[in-house]
Amino acid sequence: MSLPAESFSIETALEAAIELRRVLAARTHRRKVMGQEVLVPGQLGEALNLPKIISRLSSKQQRHRDMGLDNFQELWPTLSGRTREKVLNAIGWYDPKQLDWEDKRSNRRPVIDPEEKTA
């Protein structure tokens, strides 16, 4: 279900990066703090530099947005298939070939890059 990295525009990469941060933060871990078990949110997003990527993708300078897109495109293929699928489902992307015949979305492709003209 994963889309090739080059199909991301700056806008869609920003949307996916924000959702990826949310998906990774939803993973919790049990830690003992002063003898009591507590649940702490996952820190993988920070380890993968997602805050920096998101900041670059939302920058006002084109050069920074391009760097953010490059960073995100390098990160995307390294994620697990399940994580990528969660992100794509959350942002509303789908593979039309996997839909039921009666599904009204099956005749439409998701808008990936508005400037990309494909038939």
HUKAPE-V164465 format. One record per residue. N is the residue number from 1. RES is the residue in three letters. PHI is phi as a letter, one per 30 degrees, with the letter a starting at -180 (* if undefined). PSI is psi in whole degrees, 0 to 359 (* if undefined). Layout:
N|RES|PHI|PSI  N|RES|PHI|PSI
This chain:
1|MET|*|344  2|SER|d|145  3|LEU|c|150  4|PRO|d|147  5|ALA|e|326  6|GLU|d|354  7|SER|d|358  8|PHE|d|134  9|SER|c|176  10|ILE|d|318  11|GLU|d|315  12|THR|d|327  13|ALA|d|320  14|LEU|d|315  15|GLU|d|315  16|ALA|d|322  17|ALA|d|319  18|ILE|d|318  19|GLU|d|323  20|LEU|d|318  21|ARG|e|318  22|ARG|d|317  23|VAL|d|316  24|LEU|d|325  25|ALA|d|337  26|ALA|d|343  27|ARG|d|124  28|THR|c|157  29|HIS|b|145  30|ARG|d|131  31|ARG|b|151  32|LYS|c|122  33|VAL|b|116  34|MET|h|44  35|GLY|i|353  36|GLN|c|143  37|GLU|d|132  38|VAL|b|153  39|LEU|c|130  40|VAL|c|144  41|PRO|d|153  42|GLY|d|147  43|GLN|c|11  44|LEU|d|325  45|GLY|e|316  46|GLU|d|321  47|ALA|d|330  48|LEU|d|7  49|ASN|i|30  50|LEU|d|319  51|PRO|e|321  52|LYS|d|319  53|ILE|d|315  54|ILE|d|319  55|SER|d|317  56|ARG|d|317  57|LEU|d|333  58|SER|c|11  59|SER|d|159  60|LYS|d|341  61|GLN|c|128  62|GLN|e|321  63|ARG|d|318  64|HIS|d|320  65|ARG|d|319  66|ASP|d|320  67|MET|d|319  68|GLY|d|319  69|LEU|d|316  70|ASP|d|315  71|ASN|d|317  72|PHE|d|319  73|GLN|d|331  74|GLU|d|325  75|LEU|d|319  76|TRP|e|310  77|PRO|d|343  78|THR|d|348  79|LEU|d|155  80|SER|d|156  81|GLY|e|321  82|ARG|d|319  83|THR|d|315  84|ARG|d|319  85|GLU|d|318  86|LYS|e|316  87|VAL|d|312  88|LEU|d|321  89|ASN|d|320  90|ALA|d|328  91|ILE|c|3  92|GLY|i|13  93|TRP|d|149  94|TYR|a|162  95|ASP|c|112  96|PRO|e|333  97|LYS|d|342  98|GLN|c|359  99|LEU|d|155  100|ASP|d|152  101|TRP|e|324  102|GLU|d|350  103|ASP|d|127  104|LYS|d|339  105|ARG|d|348  106|SER|d|342  107|ASN|c|6  108|ARG|b|140  109|ARG|c|147  110|PRO|d|146  111|VAL|d|114  112|ILE|c|304  113|ASP|b|111  114|PRO|d|339  115|GLU|c|353  116|GLU|d|121  117|LYS|c|103  118|THR|b|151  119|ALA|c|*
